[in-house]
Amino acid sequence: MPKKKQIDYASLYTLRKDGLYMGYWHDENGCRHAIYDRDAEKLYAKIEQKENAPAIPITFNVIAESWERIHTERVGFKTMEAYNAPLRRLKARYGDLIADKATPQMVLAYLSELAKKGYARRSVQMYKDILNMIYNTAIVDGKATEAEKK
């Protein structure tokens, strides 16, 4: 049976004058960060742990609040006032839902439910428009798919 090939961890990293090995890891944005350890094998394990850490899923509340901050500056006071009630109900309905797990069927079911409750066509359209604006902003900001990066 052949021997397993031993990895020379020390050759993977730079040995500094102070006796520490220095390596780099990249975060989800691609930024490089230096990390140090006296043992090259432990440094390898630290870097693997950092790079393979699961991404924190982004909820609908996070992207809705981000949209609200951005959109408040772009529209008039009365327009934002008209958005408050639908936005509050959408946050209550989808708040803890992971943003990229929402499906068109879920939205369609909710809009149909609103129509059955007797909401006017324009009111239902406003809910649809707000959801559309929230997700469009999240896509442009790169937040809707951050959970899928890892």
C-alpha positions in Angstrom: 0.0 0.0 0.0 1.5 3.4 -1.0 2.3 5.9 1.7 0.1 9.0 1.9 1.9 12.1 0.7 2.9 14.4 3.5 2.2 18.0 3.0 5.1 20.4 3.8 3.0 23.1 5.4 6.0 25.3 6.1 6.6 25.6 2.4 3.1 27.0 1.8 3.6 30.1 4.0 6.1 32.9 4.5 8.2 32.6 7.7 8.7 36.0 9.2 11.6 37.2 11.2 9.7 37.0 14.4 9.1 33.3 13.9 5.5 33.5 12.8 4.2 31.9 9.6 2.0 34.3 7.6 -0.8 33.2 5.2 -3.8 34.8 3.6 -7.5 34.1 3.4 -10.2 35.8 1.3 -13.5 36.9 2.6 -16.8 36.7 0.7 -16.1 40.0 -1.0 -12.7 38.8 -2.3 -10.7 40.9 0.1 -7.4 39.4 1.2 -6.6 39.2 5.0 -3.4 38.1 6.6 -3.4 35.6 9.4 -0.4 34.4 11.5 0.6 31.4 13.6 3.8 29.8 15.0 2.8 26.4 13.7 2.4 26.1 9.9 -0.1 23.2 10.2 -2.3 25.1 12.6 -2.1 28.1 10.3 -3.3 25.9 7.4 -6.3 24.7 9.6 -7.2 28.3 10.5 -7.2 29.4 6.9 -9.3 26.4 5.8 -11.8 27.2 8.6 -12.0 30.9 7.6 -12.4 30.2 3.9 -14.9 27.4 4.3 -17.1 29.2 7.0 -20.8 29.0 6.0 -22.3 32.3 4.9 -24.8 34.0 7.1 -28.2 33.8 5.4 -29.8 37.2 4.7 -33.4 37.5 5.7 -36.2 39.5 4.0 -36.2 41.9 6.9 -32.5 42.8 6.2 -33.1 43.6 2.5 -36.4 45.4 3.2 -34.8 47.7 5.8 -31.9 48.3 3.4 -34.3 49.2 0.6 -36.3 51.4 3.0 -33.2 53.4 4.0 -32.2 53.9 0.3 -35.7 54.5 -1.0 -36.7 57.1 1.7 -34.1 59.5 0.3 -35.4 59.1 -3.3 -39.1 59.6 -2.9 -41.3 62.2 -1.3 -42.7 62.0 2.2 -46.2 61.1 1.2 -45.1 58.3 -1.1 -43.1 56.8 1.7 -46.0 57.2 4.0 -48.2 55.3 1.6 -45.6 52.5 1.5 -45.5 52.1 5.4 -48.5 49.9 5.9 -47.8 47.5 3.0 -44.1 47.3 4.0 -45.0 46.6 7.7 -47.3 43.8 6.6 -44.7 42.4 4.2 -42.1 42.4 7.0 -44.6 40.6 9.3 -45.3 38.0 6.6 -41.8 37.4 5.2 -39.6 38.8 7.8 -37.6 35.7 8.9 -37.7 34.1 5.5 -34.2 33.8 3.9 -34.2 36.3 1.1 -33.2 33.9 -1.7 -35.8 31.3 -0.7 -38.8 33.4 -1.7 -40.5 32.0 -4.8 -42.9 33.6 -7.3 -45.6 31.2 -6.2 -45.3 32.5 -2.6 -45.8 36.0 -3.8 -48.6 35.2 -6.1 -50.4 33.3 -3.3 -50.0 36.3 -0.9 -51.3 38.7 -3.5 -54.2 36.4 -4.3 -55.0 36.2 -0.5 -55.0 40.0 -0.3 -57.4 40.2 -3.3 -59.7 37.7 -1.6 -59.8 39.8 1.5 -61.2 42.6 -0.5 -58.2 44.8 -1.1 -58.5 47.1 -4.1 -56.6 46.2 -7.3 -54.3 49.3 -6.8 -53.5 48.2 -3.2 -52.5 44.7 -4.3 -50.4 46.3 -7.1 -48.6 48.4 -4.5 -47.6 45.3 -2.5 -46.3 43.8 -5.8 -44.4 47.0 -6.6 -42.8 47.2 -3.2 -41.7 43.5 -3.3 -40.3 44.2 -6.8 -38.4 47.3 -5.7 -37.0 45.5 -2.6 -35.7 42.5 -4.5 -34.4 44.7 -7.4 -32.4 46.8 -4.9 -31.1 43.6 -3.2 -30.0 42.1 -6.5 -28.1 45.3 -7.4 -26.5 45.5 -4.0 -25.6 41.8 -4.2 -27.5 40.9 -1.0 -30.1 38.6 -2.5 -27.5 35.9 -3.4 -24.9 36.4 -0.7 -26.0 33.3 1.1 -25.3 31.2 -2.1 -21.7 32.4 -2.5 -20.1 29.8 -0.1 
